[in-house]
Amino acid sequence: SSSGAAAPSPTAAAQHTGATGSGFTPPARPAPRQQHGPAIAFQWSVKTAEAREIIEILLRWPNDVQPDQTIAKRLGQALQEYAVQAHRALTKRRPDGKFYMPEDDRLGMSAEARRAMIELTQQNLIHVARGDLDCALEAFNASRRMPAESQEWVTRCTRVLIRAVLGATPPEEQERWRHTVRLRVEDE
């Protein structure tokens, strides 16, 4: 007794299951990375959308959960991305030679970024004792291919943000992080 339905061809079965006939199943594509909003409510003092978007790099990484990345790695990447993007925005000029970003935002971005890092630390989204700053040194690599003046700016920017986190951290956690960094630098 036949049901009348034809068995699927080997090609159709392979297409349906993803098999290639050799027993190999191609790996699944990773899900597209979703852009998440800021992890905390934040009172803005900068006015332009560009300045806010750059500072949001620092505010949204806690919500940008990637299964293969630690908190420390995501924070390190956010520090790096922020420093590079802030440098680009703050040095971008119009054809007439004037800075593209209004002076108030140019002057206020650094303070706003420091405040964001302090708030993230105070709300325990950055926790030094957990090791969240352990990949912060990698953020300094962002400037390696830049001109010397740009390298210096990105390095200073990254240092300012790390100091903001440490300033909002209990002294014993600060010392543990400094000790960890010294060991890493000695090993490398």
Backbone as ProteinMPNN parsed JSONL, in Angstrom:
{"seq_chain_A": "SSSGAAAPSPTAAAQHTGATGSGFTPPARPAPRQQHGPAIAFQWSVKTAEAREIIEILLRWPNDVQPDQTIAKRLGQALQEYAVQAHRALTKRRPDGKFYMPEDDRLGMSAEARRAMIELTQQNLIHVARGDLDCALEAFNASRRMPAESQEWVTRCTRVLIRAVLGATPPEEQERWRHTVRLRVEDE", "coords_chain_A": {"N_chain_A": [[0.841, -1.174, 0.0], [0.702, 1.994, -1.025], [1.36, 5.398, -0.36], [1.317, 7.277, -2.269], [2.94, 9.492, -2.278], [5.944, 10.704, -3.438], [9.269, 9.729, -2.676], [11.65, 12.021, -1.377], [14.16, 13.382, -3.494], [17.713, 12.604, -3.428], [19.183, 14.972, -3.763], [17.334, 17.0, -3.094], [16.899, 16.308, -0.433], [19.453, 16.772, 0.59], [19.628, 19.535, 0.195], [17.62, 20.375, 1.879], [18.506, 19.545, 4.43], [20.964, 20.677, 4.569], [23.12, 19.182, 4.037], [25.881, 17.991, 2.109], [26.128, 15.697, 0.764], [28.417, 14.371, 1.343], [28.37, 13.827, 3.938], [29.05, 15.995, 5.363], [28.016, 18.806, 7.121], [27.478, 22.122, 6.59], [28.666, 24.774, 8.723], [26.436, 26.645, 10.801], [25.452, 29.958, 10.039], [26.559, 32.78, 11.898], [24.335, 34.61, 13.987], [23.11, 37.791, 12.924], [24.726, 40.708, 14.191], [23.186, 42.563, 16.627], [22.301, 45.916, 17.16], [22.257, 47.469, 20.174], [20.601, 49.572, 22.561], [21.603, 52.194, 24.912], [22.882, 51.087, 28.111], [22.202, 52.296, 30.44], [20.167, 54.945, 31.811], [20.84, 58.185, 30.722], [21.884, 61.46, 31.286], [22.232, 63.88, 28.998], [24.723, 66.237, 28.063], [26.04, 67.037, 25.83], [25.137, 68.215, 22.589], [24.863, 67.521, 19.827], [23.842, 64.956, 17.515], [25.876, 63.349, 16.5], [27.957, 63.502, 18.455], [26.63, 62.337, 20.625], [26.108, 59.757, 19.605], [28.686, 58.735, 19.446], [29.518, 58.725, 22.126], [27.623, 56.949, 23.036], [28.733, 54.534, 22.298], [30.22, 53.798, 24.466], [28.205, 53.457, 26.287], [26.484, 51.435, 25.405], [27.702, 48.904, 25.178], [27.397, 47.057, 27.392], [24.919, 45.893, 26.898], [25.26, 44.613, 24.53], [25.52, 41.704, 24.109], [27.586, 39.056, 23.349], [27.95, 35.676, 22.736], [30.497, 34.53, 22.591], [32.26, 36.318, 23.706], [33.874, 37.876, 26.408], [32.951, 40.028, 29.162], [35.058, 41.746, 29.706], [36.431, 41.775, 27.254], [34.499, 42.902, 25.538], [34.23, 45.438, 26.732], [36.856, 46.408, 26.408], [36.931, 46.562, 23.602], [34.951, 48.501, 23.213], [36.138, 50.742, 24.442], [38.292, 51.108, 22.724], [36.996, 51.531, 20.228], [35.5, 53.843, 20.837], [37.573, 55.755, 21.362], [38.874, 55.96, 18.859], [36.757, 56.762, 17.151], [35.961, 59.143, 18.418], [38.255, 60.695, 18.105], [38.319, 60.963, 15.3], [35.906, 62.391, 14.874], [36.337, 64.713, 16.36], [38.452, 65.924, 15.105], [37.688, 66.359, 12.554], [37.258, 68.514, 9.822], [35.612, 71.25, 8.149], [35.299, 72.336, 4.686], [36.015, 75.041, 4.83], [37.893, 75.09, 6.795], [37.13, 75.243, 9.444], [36.191, 73.493, 12.455], [34.099, 70.652, 12.207], [32.323, 69.709, 14.199], [30.367, 71.415, 16.625], [31.811, 73.834, 18.863], [31.097, 73.708, 21.632], [30.311, 71.002, 21.966], [32.667, 69.758, 21.139], [34.366, 70.49, 23.204], [32.999, 69.392, 25.332], [32.778, 66.62, 25.027], [34.765, 64.851, 26.093], [34.523, 65.126, 28.896], [31.903, 64.238, 29.152], [32.14, 61.588, 28.295], [33.847, 60.562, 30.288], [32.12, 60.847, 32.47], [30.119, 59.047, 31.719], [31.525, 56.608, 31.919], [32.069, 56.573, 34.659], [29.458, 56.468, 35.706], [28.609, 53.974, 34.685], [30.316, 52.345, 36.12], [29.607, 52.93, 38.788], [27.058, 51.881, 38.776], [27.568, 49.236, 38.723], [27.936, 47.98, 36.257], [30.342, 48.027, 35.113], [32.834, 46.327, 36.62], [35.595, 46.211, 38.339], [36.825, 44.306, 40.027], [35.782, 41.955, 39.077], [37.157, 41.648, 36.803], [36.717, 43.211, 34.619], [38.208, 45.264, 33.413], [40.342, 43.971, 32.384], [40.98, 43.563, 29.684], [41.505, 46.047, 28.791], [43.952, 47.098, 28.049], [44.333, 46.325, 25.42], [42.92, 48.184, 24.021], [44.639, 50.243, 23.556], [45.999, 49.505, 21.31], [44.668, 50.413, 19.111], [45.646, 52.68, 17.911], [47.992, 52.186, 16.564], [48.612, 52.316, 13.781], [48.263, 54.916, 13.181], [49.141, 58.41, 12.608], [51.756, 59.93, 14.626], [50.819, 62.071, 16.291], [48.064, 61.585, 16.379], [48.086, 59.028, 17.518], [49.031, 59.64, 20.06], [46.886, 61.188, 21.033], [44.714, 59.33, 21.02], [45.705, 57.452, 22.804], [45.923, 59.006, 25.169], [43.211, 59.597, 25.521], [42.089, 57.036, 25.958], [43.437, 56.364, 28.31], [42.399, 58.325, 30.045], [39.718, 57.483, 30.242], [40.001, 54.948, 31.425], [41.124, 55.711, 33.849], [38.943, 57.095, 34.874], [37.151, 55.024, 35.41], [38.668, 53.599, 37.322], [38.845, 55.555, 39.305], [36.29, 55.514, 40.313], [36.193, 53.201, 41.647], [36.698, 50.949, 44.403], [39.691, 51.26, 46.435], [41.164, 48.808, 46.891], [40.406, 47.194, 44.752], [41.366, 48.709, 42.643], [44.109, 48.467, 43.1], [44.447, 45.684, 42.715], [43.893, 45.491, 39.983], [45.937, 47.106, 38.908], [48.152, 45.568, 39.678], [47.673, 43.225, 38.195], [47.922, 44.281, 35.602], [50.617, 45.095, 35.644], [51.862, 42.558, 35.797], [51.043, 41.46, 33.344], [52.277, 43.214, 31.512], [54.957, 42.774, 32.132], [55.18, 40.103, 31.332], [54.796, 40.309, 28.6]], "CA_chain_A": [[0.0, 0.0, 0.0], [1.537, 3.166, -1.249], [0.657, 6.644, -0.03], [1.284, 8.098, -3.455], [3.927, 10.566, -2.197], [7.265, 10.262, -3.877], [10.362, 9.996, -1.731], [12.444, 13.157, -1.842], [15.41, 13.017, -4.158], [18.877, 12.86, -2.577], [19.562, 16.384, -3.878], [16.376, 17.77, -2.298], [17.168, 16.016, 0.974], [20.686, 17.462, 0.946], [19.33, 20.959, 0.29], [16.778, 20.594, 3.05], [19.258, 19.343, 5.672], [22.224, 21.391, 4.526], [24.185, 18.225, 3.792], [26.444, 18.089, 0.765], [26.26, 14.358, 0.221], [29.63, 13.757, 1.873], [28.217, 13.709, 5.379], [29.446, 17.277, 5.944], [26.982, 19.819, 7.24], [28.151, 23.415, 6.778], [28.312, 25.416, 9.992], [25.389, 27.668, 10.739], [25.959, 31.329, 10.037], [26.24, 33.446, 13.158], [23.23, 35.568, 13.918], [23.62, 39.149, 12.718], [24.932, 41.458, 15.418], [22.141, 43.557, 16.813], [22.714, 47.144, 17.817], [21.422, 47.693, 21.345], [20.647, 50.927, 23.089], [22.405, 52.391, 26.12], [22.58, 50.212, 29.239], [21.714, 53.119, 31.546], [19.602, 56.251, 31.453], [21.973, 59.109, 30.755], [21.545, 62.865, 31.076], [23.188, 64.406, 28.012], [25.069, 67.656, 28.011], [26.396, 67.325, 24.442], [23.909, 68.503, 21.843], [24.758, 66.946, 18.483], [23.601, 63.51, 17.405], [27.162, 62.681, 16.288], [28.636, 63.385, 19.747], [25.89, 61.356, 21.424], [26.326, 58.417, 19.044], [30.038, 58.287, 19.792], [29.516, 58.407, 23.557], [26.809, 55.741, 23.206], [29.607, 53.361, 22.17], [30.585, 53.448, 25.841], [27.004, 53.164, 27.069], [25.674, 50.306, 24.936], [28.391, 47.613, 25.151], [26.898, 46.043, 28.33], [23.747, 45.226, 26.318], [25.664, 43.969, 23.285], [26.037, 40.421, 24.567], [28.049, 38.101, 22.34], [28.245, 34.474, 23.518], [31.909, 34.166, 22.561], [33.069, 37.412, 24.204], [33.753, 38.212, 27.822], [32.663, 41.43, 29.467], [36.318, 42.476, 29.567], [36.728, 41.946, 25.818], [33.544, 43.871, 24.991], [34.59, 46.756, 27.248], [38.081, 46.808, 25.723], [36.576, 46.953, 22.238], [34.214, 49.767, 23.286], [37.121, 51.789, 24.71], [39.047, 51.298, 21.484], [36.124, 52.132, 19.216], [35.197, 55.208, 21.254], [38.735, 56.625, 21.19], [39.112, 56.177, 17.427], [35.653, 57.552, 16.603], [36.015, 60.491, 18.994], [39.359, 61.402, 17.445], [37.875, 61.324, 13.941], [34.874, 63.43, 14.932], [36.853, 65.961, 16.929], [39.453, 66.531, 14.219], [37.091, 66.553, 11.23], [37.096, 69.935, 9.482], [34.836, 71.632, 6.967], [36.154, 72.899, 3.632], [36.515, 76.371, 5.205], [38.915, 74.923, 7.826], [36.537, 75.199, 10.79], [35.823, 72.153, 12.901], [32.753, 70.239, 11.853], [31.508, 69.627, 15.41], [30.315, 72.689, 17.36], [32.834, 73.969, 19.919], [30.586, 73.22, 22.923], [30.394, 69.539, 21.982], [34.091, 69.386, 21.069], [34.923, 70.654, 24.548], [32.246, 68.62, 26.32], [32.753, 65.169, 24.792], [35.645, 64.112, 27.003], [33.889, 65.119, 30.223], [30.71, 63.406, 29.053], [32.603, 60.192, 28.222], [34.296, 60.2, 31.646], [30.917, 60.71, 33.306], [29.474, 57.786, 31.33], [32.288, 55.491, 32.491], [31.857, 56.601, 36.114], [28.098, 55.981, 35.977], [28.589, 52.524, 34.44], [31.031, 51.713, 37.24], [28.789, 53.086, 39.99], [25.892, 51.008, 38.657], [28.124, 47.872, 38.67], [28.016, 47.407, 34.917], [31.786, 47.803, 35.034], [33.241, 45.888, 37.959], [37.018, 45.928, 38.194], [37.156, 43.062, 40.737], [35.343, 40.845, 38.226], [38.121, 41.56, 35.71], [36.172, 43.903, 33.45], [39.224, 46.093, 32.754], [41.493, 43.136, 32.042], [41.323, 43.685, 28.253], [41.586, 47.469, 28.459], [45.236, 47.411, 27.408], [44.196, 46.121, 23.979], [42.363, 49.402, 23.428], [45.748, 51.104, 23.139], [46.462, 49.051, 19.996], [43.877, 51.055, 18.053], [46.328, 53.809, 17.285], [49.306, 51.788, 16.046], [48.833, 52.72, 12.385], [47.942, 56.337, 13.046], [50.272, 59.329, 12.785], [52.171, 60.058, 16.03], [49.935, 62.982, 17.021], [46.8, 60.874, 16.589], [48.379, 57.964, 18.482], [49.114, 60.245, 21.39], [45.544, 61.596, 21.439], [43.923, 58.128, 21.306], [46.261, 56.881, 24.03], [45.482, 59.853, 26.287], [41.763, 59.414, 25.666], [41.871, 55.725, 26.57], [43.935, 56.466, 29.684], [41.432, 59.129, 30.806], [38.532, 56.658, 30.507], [40.38, 53.914, 32.397], [41.256, 56.392, 35.143], [37.596, 57.408, 35.362], [36.639, 53.777, 36.005], [39.424, 53.314, 38.543], [38.481, 56.553, 40.307], [34.98, 55.158, 40.878], [36.377, 51.833, 42.129], [37.38, 50.891, 45.705], [41.155, 51.2, 46.324], [41.701, 47.44, 46.81], [40.178, 46.725, 43.381], [42.318, 49.45, 41.81], [45.431, 47.864, 43.282], [44.446, 44.375, 42.079], [43.995, 45.7, 38.543], [47.297, 47.584, 38.605], [49.037, 44.412, 39.821], [47.417, 42.377, 37.02], [48.494, 44.957, 34.438], [52.082, 44.984, 35.752], [52.24, 41.196, 35.438], [50.851, 41.298, 31.89], [53.296, 43.977, 30.807], [56.217, 42.068, 32.341], [55.15, 38.885, 30.53], [54.839, 40.637, 27.179]], "C_chain_A": [[0.876, 1.222, 0.0], [0.722, 4.405, -0.962], [0.597, 7.568, -1.224], [2.293, 9.218, -3.429], [5.283, 10.002, -2.577], [8.296, 10.596, -2.806], [11.181, 11.166, -2.259], [13.745, 12.668, -2.471], [16.578, 13.278, -3.21], [19.311, 14.322, -2.615], [18.643, 17.245, -3.021], [16.619, 17.54, -0.814], [18.422, 16.744, 1.438], [20.444, 18.95, 1.091], [18.543, 21.261, 1.558], [17.594, 20.505, 4.338], [20.555, 20.126, 5.711], [23.386, 20.452, 4.244], [24.652, 18.356, 2.346], [26.598, 16.727, 0.126], [27.483, 13.644, 0.771], [29.531, 13.55, 3.37], [28.598, 15.005, 6.101], [28.254, 18.217, 5.98], [27.68, 21.152, 7.481], [27.744, 24.048, 8.101], [27.238, 26.476, 9.783], [26.043, 29.039, 10.751], [25.631, 31.956, 11.385], [25.101, 34.433, 12.947], [23.8, 36.96, 13.698], [23.7, 39.888, 14.044], [23.865, 42.544, 15.51], [22.702, 44.748, 17.565], [21.746, 47.385, 18.97], [21.581, 49.13, 21.809], [21.5, 50.999, 24.342], [21.931, 51.51, 27.273], [22.009, 50.976, 30.426], [21.038, 54.364, 30.987], [20.717, 57.271, 31.643], [21.492, 60.513, 30.443], [22.614, 63.496, 30.189], [23.471, 65.871, 28.243], [25.555, 68.025, 26.605], [25.105, 67.414, 23.637], [23.775, 67.743, 20.53], [24.551, 65.438, 18.528], [24.928, 62.771, 17.241], [27.902, 62.482, 17.61], [27.949, 62.336, 20.614], [26.114, 59.932, 20.918], [27.702, 57.87, 19.419], [30.106, 57.923, 21.267], [28.669, 57.164, 23.835], [27.609, 54.455, 22.991], [29.97, 52.866, 23.563], [29.377, 53.001, 26.662], [26.274, 51.895, 26.638], [26.375, 48.954, 25.004], [27.865, 46.623, 26.19], [25.685, 45.273, 27.79], [24.066, 44.456, 25.051], [26.318, 42.621, 23.6], [26.353, 39.525, 23.38], [28.473, 36.849, 23.099], [29.728, 34.118, 23.578], [32.822, 35.266, 23.101], [32.804, 37.679, 25.673], [33.373, 39.678, 27.974], [33.922, 42.262, 29.253], [36.649, 42.749, 28.101], [35.79, 42.982, 25.196], [33.86, 45.286, 25.459], [35.854, 47.265, 26.561], [37.81, 47.276, 24.301], [35.828, 48.279, 22.223], [35.168, 50.934, 23.546], [37.887, 52.138, 23.437], [38.208, 52.013, 20.434], [35.798, 53.582, 19.567], [36.369, 56.141, 20.953], [38.974, 56.955, 19.718], [38.019, 57.06, 16.826], [35.647, 58.977, 17.142], [37.119, 61.304, 18.319], [38.939, 61.858, 16.049], [36.892, 62.492, 13.975], [35.438, 64.765, 15.396], [37.889, 66.647, 16.051], [38.917, 66.795, 12.814], [36.82, 68.047, 10.994], [36.251, 70.104, 8.228], [35.785, 72.172, 5.906], [36.725, 74.279, 3.985], [37.556, 76.316, 6.326], [38.385, 74.88, 9.245], [36.209, 73.761, 11.147], [34.369, 71.876, 12.576], [31.84, 70.254, 13.08], [31.521, 70.977, 16.126], [31.283, 72.678, 18.556], [32.356, 73.444, 21.27], [30.689, 71.705, 23.022], [31.836, 69.061, 21.9], [34.706, 69.45, 22.462], [34.249, 69.741, 25.571], [32.31, 67.105, 26.17], [33.595, 64.376, 25.786], [35.026, 64.013, 28.399], [32.671, 64.207, 30.234], [31.087, 61.914, 29.016], [33.094, 59.719, 29.59], [33.098, 59.963, 32.556], [30.181, 59.409, 32.992], [30.193, 56.594, 31.963], [32.112, 55.422, 34.008], [30.479, 56.049, 36.45], [27.987, 54.475, 35.746], [29.263, 51.776, 35.584], [30.192, 51.785, 38.512], [27.549, 52.198, 39.966], [26.298, 49.535, 38.482], [28.02, 47.206, 37.31], [29.471, 47.227, 34.518], [32.214, 47.495, 36.451], [34.688, 45.399, 37.855], [37.393, 44.605, 38.867], [36.76, 41.83, 39.932], [36.306, 40.655, 37.045], [37.69, 42.319, 34.468], [37.186, 44.784, 32.72], [40.409, 45.272, 32.251], [41.88, 43.182, 30.569], [41.463, 45.142, 27.828], [42.898, 47.824, 27.765], [45.156, 47.247, 25.894], [43.641, 47.354, 23.287], [43.468, 50.337, 22.951], [46.283, 50.711, 21.768], [45.773, 49.768, 18.846], [44.671, 52.088, 17.274], [47.636, 53.432, 16.596], [49.589, 52.253, 14.635], [48.531, 54.188, 12.133], [49.218, 57.175, 13.097], [50.537, 59.548, 14.283], [51.237, 60.946, 16.843], [48.59, 62.321, 17.335], [46.983, 59.744, 17.602], [48.37, 58.513, 19.899], [47.723, 60.617, 21.904], [44.713, 60.379, 21.846], [44.406, 57.472, 22.597], [45.829, 57.684, 25.252], [43.999, 59.653, 26.569], [41.457, 58.101, 26.395], [42.302, 55.756, 28.035], [42.957, 57.236, 30.573], [40.212, 58.281, 31.174], [38.834, 55.562, 31.524], [40.516, 54.535, 33.786], [39.892, 56.766, 35.727], [36.985, 56.178, 36.036], [37.348, 53.512, 37.326], [39.089, 54.295, 39.658], [37.153, 56.269, 40.977], [34.994, 53.755, 41.493], [37.057, 51.858, 43.494], [38.891, 50.677, 45.537], [41.728, 49.778, 46.196], [41.498, 46.837, 45.411], [41.122, 47.421, 42.405], [43.691, 48.786, 41.878], [45.511, 46.494, 42.628], [44.605, 44.525, 40.572], [45.396, 46.159, 38.156], [48.311, 46.437, 38.677], [48.895, 43.488, 38.602], [48.055, 42.976, 35.772], [50.016, 44.864, 34.471], [52.556, 43.597, 35.341], [52.12, 40.967, 33.942], [51.941, 42.001, 31.102], [54.657, 43.298, 30.944], [56.303, 40.823, 31.478], [55.292, 39.171, 29.046], [56.075, 41.41, 26.898]], "O_chain_A": [[1.679, 1.447, 0.905], [-0.465, 4.465, -1.28], [-0.122, 8.566, -1.185], [2.504, 9.86, -4.458], [5.7, 8.952, -2.089], [8.199, 11.616, -2.124], [11.381, 11.286, -3.468], [14.34, 11.682, -2.037], [16.455, 14.083, -2.287], [19.761, 14.856, -1.602], [19.113, 18.125, -2.3], [16.55, 18.48, -0.022], [18.459, 17.275, 2.548], [20.984, 19.577, 2.002], [18.772, 22.272, 2.223], [17.393, 21.31, 5.247], [21.184, 20.234, 6.763], [24.535, 20.893, 4.216], [23.896, 18.784, 1.474], [27.157, 16.624, -0.966], [27.573, 12.42, 0.671], [30.502, 13.14, 4.007], [28.477, 15.091, 7.323], [27.566, 18.398, 4.975], [28.398, 21.302, 8.47], [26.61, 23.88, 8.551], [27.152, 27.108, 8.73], [27.068, 29.245, 11.4], [24.568, 31.707, 11.953], [24.937, 35.006, 11.869], [24.864, 37.281, 14.228], [22.847, 39.715, 14.915], [23.677, 43.335, 14.586], [23.488, 44.592, 18.5], [20.539, 47.493, 18.754], [22.56, 49.806, 21.491], [22.054, 49.993, 24.785], [20.741, 51.222, 27.401], [21.402, 50.381, 31.317], [21.293, 54.781, 29.857], [21.453, 57.214, 32.628], [20.783, 60.735, 29.462], [23.769, 63.625, 30.595], [22.577, 66.648, 28.576], [25.494, 69.193, 26.221], [24.109, 66.769, 23.964], [22.666, 67.357, 20.158], [25.013, 64.746, 19.436], [25.093, 61.679, 17.785], [28.425, 61.396, 17.86], [28.617, 61.535, 21.266], [26.29, 59.009, 21.713], [27.853, 56.676, 19.679], [30.7, 56.904, 21.619], [28.961, 56.409, 24.762], [27.199, 53.393, 23.458], [30.022, 51.661, 23.809], [29.522, 52.248, 27.625], [25.517, 51.33, 27.426], [25.702, 47.928, 24.897], [27.875, 45.424, 25.911], [25.452, 44.129, 28.183], [23.219, 43.717, 24.549], [27.514, 42.431, 23.382], [25.506, 39.271, 22.524], [29.282, 36.944, 24.022], [30.166, 33.467, 24.526], [34.042, 35.164, 22.97], [31.657, 37.703, 26.121], [33.466, 40.462, 27.029], [33.862, 43.354, 28.687], [37.1, 43.842, 27.757], [36.225, 43.836, 24.423], [33.771, 46.233, 24.677], [35.917, 48.431, 26.171], [38.386, 48.264, 23.845], [36.037, 49.098, 21.328], [35.026, 51.996, 22.94], [38.099, 53.308, 23.12], [38.657, 52.984, 19.825], [35.817, 54.452, 18.696], [36.18, 57.2, 20.355], [39.248, 58.105, 19.374], [38.313, 57.994, 16.081], [35.359, 59.918, 16.403], [36.922, 62.477, 18.0], [39.177, 63.003, 15.666], [37.02, 63.452, 13.216], [35.061, 65.819, 14.884], [38.172, 67.831, 16.238], [39.607, 67.384, 11.982], [36.244, 68.737, 11.834], [36.188, 69.223, 7.37], [36.952, 72.438, 6.195], [37.794, 74.649, 3.499], [38.052, 77.354, 6.764], [39.119, 74.515, 10.164], [35.979, 72.922, 10.276], [33.518, 72.761, 12.662], [30.715, 70.75, 13.013], [32.569, 71.615, 16.224], [31.528, 71.638, 19.167], [33.125, 72.801, 21.985], [31.11, 71.178, 24.053], [32.192, 68.062, 22.526], [35.474, 68.57, 22.851], [34.866, 69.361, 26.566], [31.934, 66.378, 27.09], [33.16, 63.329, 26.267], [35.01, 62.941, 29.004], [32.432, 63.489, 31.205], [30.421, 61.085, 29.637], [32.791, 58.601, 30.005], [33.066, 58.996, 33.317], [29.677, 58.746, 33.897], [29.551, 55.679, 32.481], [32.017, 54.333, 34.575], [30.341, 55.249, 37.376], [27.341, 53.776, 36.527], [28.823, 50.692, 35.968], [30.08, 50.795, 39.234], [27.045, 51.806, 41.018], [25.468, 48.694, 38.136], [28.016, 45.978, 37.226], [29.796, 46.38, 33.686], [31.994, 48.285, 37.369], [34.955, 44.311, 37.345], [38.204, 43.854, 38.324], [37.357, 40.766, 40.101], [36.272, 39.626, 36.371], [38.232, 42.1, 33.385], [37.036, 45.026, 31.522], [41.379, 45.836, 31.744], [43.022, 42.864, 30.236], [41.531, 45.437, 26.634], [42.939, 48.763, 26.971], [45.843, 47.959, 25.161], [43.866, 47.549, 22.093], [43.254, 51.137, 22.04], [46.958, 51.514, 21.123], [46.258, 49.727, 17.715], [44.391, 52.338, 16.102], [48.325, 54.316, 16.087], [50.739, 52.562, 14.324], [48.545, 54.642, 10.989], [50.254, 56.708, 13.571], [49.639, 59.369, 15.105], [50.896, 60.604, 17.976], [48.051, 62.483, 18.43], [46.119, 59.532, 18.452], [47.781, 57.929, 20.81], [47.412, 60.39, 23.073], [44.075, 60.391, 22.899], [43.597, 56.992, 23.392], [45.415, 57.109, 26.259], [43.588, 59.552, 27.725], [40.662, 58.073, 27.335], [41.603, 55.23, 28.901], [42.713, 56.849, 31.716], [39.727, 58.357, 32.302], [38.008, 55.279, 32.392], [40.077, 53.954, 34.779], [39.714, 56.752, 36.945], [36.376, 56.282, 37.101], [36.701, 53.232, 38.335], [39.051, 53.914, 40.828], [36.909, 56.731, 42.091], [33.946, 53.196, 41.816], [37.915, 52.709, 43.729], [39.322, 49.994, 44.607], [42.691, 49.576, 45.455], [42.329, 46.057, 44.946], [41.618, 46.806, 41.461], [44.347, 48.572, 40.859], [46.539, 46.16, 42.038], [45.36, 43.78, 39.948], [45.975, 45.659, 37.19], [49.214, 46.345, 37.845], [49.894, 43.028, 38.049], [48.659, 42.258, 34.975], [50.643, 44.587, 33.448], [53.542, 43.469, 34.617], [52.995, 40.35, 33.335], [52.469, 41.451, 30.136], [55.427, 43.25, 29.985], [57.368, 40.508, 30.947], [55.851, 38.358, 28.309], [56.317, 41.794, 25.754]]}, "name": "protein", "num_of_chains": 1, "seq": "SSSGAAAPSPTAAAQHTGATGSGFTPPARPAPRQQHGPAIAFQWSVKTAEAREIIEILLRWPNDVQPDQTIAKRLGQALQEYAVQAHRALTKRRPDGKFYMPEDDRLGMSAEARRAMIELTQQNLIHVARGDLDCALEAFNASRRMPAESQEWVTRCTRVLIRAVLGATPPEEQERWRHTVRLRVEDE"}
